Amino acid sequence: MIRSKNIDWYRHLSFAAVGGFFAAYAILLRMGIMANAQTLNLLELLLSSLRCHWPEVLMHLGALAMYVLGTMSTVILPHLFGWDMRRVCPIIDALCAVLLAVLPAEMPVIPSLYPIFFAMSVQWSSFTGAQDHISSTIFSTNNTKQASLSLARHLCTREQGQIRRMWFYVSTILCFHAGATVAYFSVLLLEVKGSLCVLPLIGWAYYMVVCEDRSQETASI
């Protein structure tokens, strides 16, 4: 069992690899669509509405509903059943990977990504950072911004803490892209069934959650 004052960081990096895998998997197999976030989906929902393409509108509304439902589940499930979403989230990620492996390659693009829309919204709401830093494990925009700000502050003030902060965000980006690299070779070799290759990454992420919980229990004694 891993015990470290940085265990939450290791857990964070593990889920960043999972997030990177699902992001790249969707892009590689489903016409460049990234299903980890909603920006593109909401824009396409608007454009489809303006063009009166109602079947497309319904598909994008479905993607939005999956994302909203996933986010809300991280509040509702603990409230109703007392579930620990930090433990439930990796199970949802694993079920997502299995479901993706059996969805036909020829099915419509947006509905084929519904499992990722749901699972990644759960992951983002269940794990919002580590080491007192807010950081996403499912996309890289804010991580890039925060790394850039930390570097700028260090150059201006020579504060060493900003270097540590920058490294936190850079390491998150690196692990995200390591997961994306795994997705690339998985899709290259196995195509749709390549989603199953994320299962070891999810298993490790779950183990990191267990280690973090054990570490906190030990520290509280």
SVG drawing of the C-alpha trace seen along z (x, -y; Angstrom):
<svg xmlns="http://www.w3.org/2000/svg" viewBox="-36 -41 50 47">
<polyline fill="none" stroke="black" stroke-width="0.4" points="0.0,0.0 1.4,-3.4 1.6,-6.0 2.8,-9.4 2.0,-13.0 1.7,-13.4 -0.8,-10.5 -3.6,-12.8 -1.3,-14.1 -0.6,-10.5 -4.3,-9.8 -4.9,-13.0 -2.3,-12.0 -3.8,-8.6 -7.2,-9.9 -5.6,-12.5 -4.3,-9.5 -7.8,-8.0 -9.3,-11.3 -6.7,-11.6 -7.4,-8.1 -11.2,-8.7 -10.6,-12.1 -8.3,-10.7 -10.4,-7.6 -13.4,-9.7 -11.4,-12.0 -9.7,-9.0 -12.9,-7.0 -15.7,-9.5 -14.9,-12.2 -12.7,-14.3 -15.3,-14.9 -14.0,-15.4 -16.7,-14.1 -15.0,-15.1 -16.5,-18.6 -19.6,-20.5 -18.3,-23.5 -18.4,-22.0 -21.6,-20.1 -23.4,-23.2 -22.2,-25.2 -23.3,-22.4 -26.6,-22.3 -27.1,-26.0 -26.0,-25.8 -28.2,-22.7 -31.1,-24.6 -30.5,-27.6 -30.3,-25.4 -33.5,-23.5 -31.7,-20.2 -34.0,-18.7 -32.5,-15.1 -29.1,-16.6 -30.6,-18.9 -32.1,-15.9 -28.7,-14.0 -26.9,-17.0 -29.6,-17.5 -29.0,-13.9 -25.3,-14.5 -26.1,-17.5 -28.5,-15.5 -25.9,-12.7 -23.4,-15.3 -25.8,-17.0 -27.1,-13.7 -23.6,-12.6 -22.8,-15.8 -26.0,-15.7 -25.4,-12.0 -22.3,-13.0 -24.7,-14.9 -27.8,-12.8 -26.3,-9.3 -24.3,-10.2 -27.5,-11.9 -29.8,-9.0 -27.6,-6.0 -24.5,-7.4 -22.2,-6.3 -18.6,-7.4 -18.3,-8.8 -14.5,-8.7 -14.9,-4.9 -17.9,-4.7 -16.4,-6.9 -13.7,-4.4 -16.5,-1.7 -18.5,-4.1 -15.3,-4.7 -14.8,-0.9 -18.4,-0.3 -18.1,-3.1 -15.0,-1.4 -16.9,1.9 -19.9,0.3 -17.8,-1.6 -16.2,1.7 -19.6,3.2 -21.1,0.1 -21.1,0.5 -18.5,-1.5 -21.1,-2.6 -23.6,-4.1 -24.2,-7.9 -21.3,-9.8 -22.9,-11.8 -25.0,-8.9 -21.9,-6.7 -20.2,-9.1 -22.9,-9.3 -21.0,-6.9 -18.0,-9.2 -20.2,-12.3 -21.6,-10.7 -18.5,-9.1 -16.3,-12.1 -18.8,-14.5 -18.9,-12.1 -15.1,-12.1 -14.7,-15.8 -17.3,-16.4 -15.8,-13.6 -12.2,-14.7 -11.6,-18.4 -7.9,-18.6 -5.2,-17.8 -2.5,-19.5 -4.9,-22.5 -5.0,-23.1 -8.1,-23.1 -7.3,-21.0 -9.3,-19.0 -8.4,-15.5 -10.6,-15.4 -9.3,-18.4 -6.2,-20.7 -7.3,-24.3 -7.2,-25.5 -4.2,-23.3 -2.3,-25.0 -3.4,-28.5 -2.4,-27.8 1.0,-26.4 1.6,-29.5 0.5,-31.9 2.8,-30.1 5.8,-30.4 5.1,-34.1 4.8,-34.8 8.1,-32.9 9.9,-35.0 8.6,-38.2 9.0,-37.3 11.5,-34.4 9.1,-32.6 10.0,-28.9 6.5,-27.9 5.4,-29.0 7.7,-26.4 6.2,-23.7 2.7,-24.9 3.7,-25.0 5.0,-21.4 1.7,-20.2 -0.2,-21.5 2.5,-20.4 2.6,-16.9 -1.2,-16.7 -1.0,-17.7 1.8,-15.1 -0.2,-12.3 -3.3,-13.3 -1.3,-13.0 0.3,-9.7 -3.3,-8.3 -4.0,-9.7 -1.0,-8.0 -2.2,-4.7 -5.5,-5.4 -3.8,-6.0 -2.1,-2.6 -5.1,-0.9 -7.3,-2.2 -4.6,-1.5 -4.5,2.2 -8.1,2.9 -10.2,0.1 -13.5,-0.2 -12.5,2.6 -9.4,0.6 -11.5,-1.1 -10.8,2.0 -7.2,1.0 -8.1,-1.8 -9.1,0.8 -5.6,1.2 -5.4,-2.6 -8.7,-2.7 -7.7,0.1 -4.6,-1.8 -6.6,-5.0 -9.0,-3.1 -6.0,-1.7 -4.7,-5.3 -8.1,-6.2 -7.8,-3.4 -4.3,-4.3 -5.3,-8.0 -8.2,-6.9 -5.9,-4.6 -3.3,-7.4 -5.9,-9.8 -7.2,-7.2 -3.6,-6.6 -2.9,-10.3 -6.1,-10.8 -5.2,-8.2"/>
</svg>
